[in-house]
Amino acid sequence: MKIKLSPRLEVIADCVAGAKLIADIGTDHGYLPVYLVENAMVSRVIASDTNWQPLKKAEKIINEQQLQKQIETRLGSGLSVLKPGEVEAVVMAGMGGLLIRDLLEAQPEVARQLKKLVLQPMNNQAVLRKHLEATGFRIIREDLAREGDRVYEVIVAAPGKMIMTNPLEYELGFEFYTSKHPLLLHLIERKIFLEQQIVLNTEGKTTAVATKQWQESSLFIEKLNEVKRCLLN
Ligand SMILES: C[S@@+](CC[C@H](N)C(=O)[O-])C[C@H]1O[C@@H](n2cnc3c(N)ncnc32)[C@H](O)[C@@H]1O
């Protein structure tokens, strides 16, 4: 039976479709590589993970679907499992934005030769967008996927120059912002909710770190509410 993906992984699959050889870094269950190959969306995949337990899970499903010729598994951290220029595109999904940034930074010679990066950071999206801008990548597509209360941001980048002029573009993604993505309002509401949790946790605390966090989150909530009002008008 063919694999069915969650809405988040479906959006990611669509973003990487068309490439010949890709790597899925942090593959875990291996659903994405299996789906991509079964549906002829890519020809071959290197599926890697830094932990052997998830890699074993991925190998099990690859063997069950008899896709060992098209999907190779590799154990190791980030882009260290790849040679420069070996794959056309990488997917790094379901990991924190700081970890994705650190993995790109750790292997610059591999990162530099990638034609496409499909990134789905679980948090710290703004940090990642800034990193792409600073390291010679341009965002060519952004998409959103919703699963229950959560809205996931998918960032697709290619080599090139990009200059973001509005700080909110790092936070919200210029594509969603300019194209008024149907899930943009949900994304903004989700971000407001998360910032409100920070405000609640830091309220009344007197340490410098807590005060700074409280101020930054309160200001960010104001800005997000402004964008929300503009969208609704
Ligand atoms: C939450 S899962 C995401 C799985 C899948 N990519 C997805 O989006 O559904 C994160 C996976 O990343 C792996 N991982 C964490 N750090 C890693 C690293 N430095 N290099 C490669 N994989 C890593 C974990 O072992 C885990 O299997």
The ligand as an SDF file (V2000), in Angstrom:
LIG
                    3D

 27 29  0  0  0  0  0  0  0  0999 V2000
   11.0740   15.5070   14.5100 C   0  0  0  0  0  0  0  0  0  0  0  0
   11.9810   14.4960   13.4730 S   0  0  0  0  0  0  0  0  0  0  0  0
   11.5010   15.0880   11.8680 C   0  0  0  0  0  0  0  0  0  0  0  0
   11.3690   13.9670   10.9010 C   0  0  0  0  0  0  0  0  0  0  0  0
   11.0090   14.3390    9.4800 C   0  0  0  0  0  0  0  0  0  0  0  0
   12.0680   15.0980    8.8530 N   0  0  0  0  0  0  0  0  0  0  0  0
    9.7160   15.1040    9.4340 C   0  0  0  0  0  0  0  0  0  0  0  0
    9.7400   16.3020    9.1250 O   0  0  0  0  0  0  0  0  0  0  0  0
    8.6620   14.5180    9.7040 O   0  0  0  0  0  0  0  0  0  0  0  0
   13.6370   15.0920   13.6020 C   0  0  0  0  0  0  0  0  0  0  0  0
   14.6680   14.0610   13.1610 C   0  0  0  0  0  0  0  0  0  0  0  0
   15.9060   14.7400   13.0000 O   0  0  0  0  0  0  0  0  0  0  0  0
   16.9260   13.9060   13.4740 C   0  0  0  0  0  0  0  0  0  0  0  0
   18.0870   14.7490   13.7780 N   0  0  0  0  0  0  0  0  0  0  0  0
   18.3080   15.5180   14.8710 C   0  0  0  0  0  0  0  0  0  0  0  0
   19.5070   16.1150   14.7860 N   0  0  0  0  0  0  0  0  0  0  0  0
   20.0500   15.7370   13.6050 C   0  0  0  0  0  0  0  0  0  0  0  0
   21.2770   16.0140   12.9560 C   0  0  0  0  0  0  0  0  0  0  0  0
   22.1920   16.7740   13.5010 N   0  0  0  0  0  0  0  0  0  0  0  0
   21.5020   15.4460   11.7490 N   0  0  0  0  0  0  0  0  0  0  0  0
   20.5860   14.6220   11.1770 C   0  0  0  0  0  0  0  0  0  0  0  0
   19.4200   14.3120   11.7700 N   0  0  0  0  0  0  0  0  0  0  0  0
   19.1480   14.8730   12.9500 C   0  0  0  0  0  0  0  0  0  0  0  0
   16.3160   13.2070   14.6810 C   0  0  0  0  0  0  0  0  0  0  0  0
   16.9970   12.0110   15.0030 O   0  0  0  0  0  0  0  0  0  0  0  0
   14.8870   12.9600   14.1800 C   0  0  0  0  0  0  0  0  0  0  0  0
   14.7720   11.7040   13.5650 O   0  0  0  0  0  0  0  0  0  0  0  0
  1  2  1  0
  2  3  1  0
  2 10  1  0
  3  4  1  0
  4  5  1  0
  5  6  1  0
  5  7  1  0
  7  8  2  0
  7  9  1  0
 10 11  1  0
 11 12  1  0
 11 26  1  0
 12 13  1  0
 13 14  1  0
 13 24  1  0
 14 15  1  0
 14 23  1  0
 15 16  2  0
 16 17  1  0
 17 18  1  0
 17 23  2  0
 18 19  1  0
 18 20  2  0
 20 21  1  0
 21 22  2  0
 22 23  1  0
 24 25  1  0
 24 26  1  0
 26 27  1  0
M  CHG  2   2   1   9  -1
M  END
$$$$
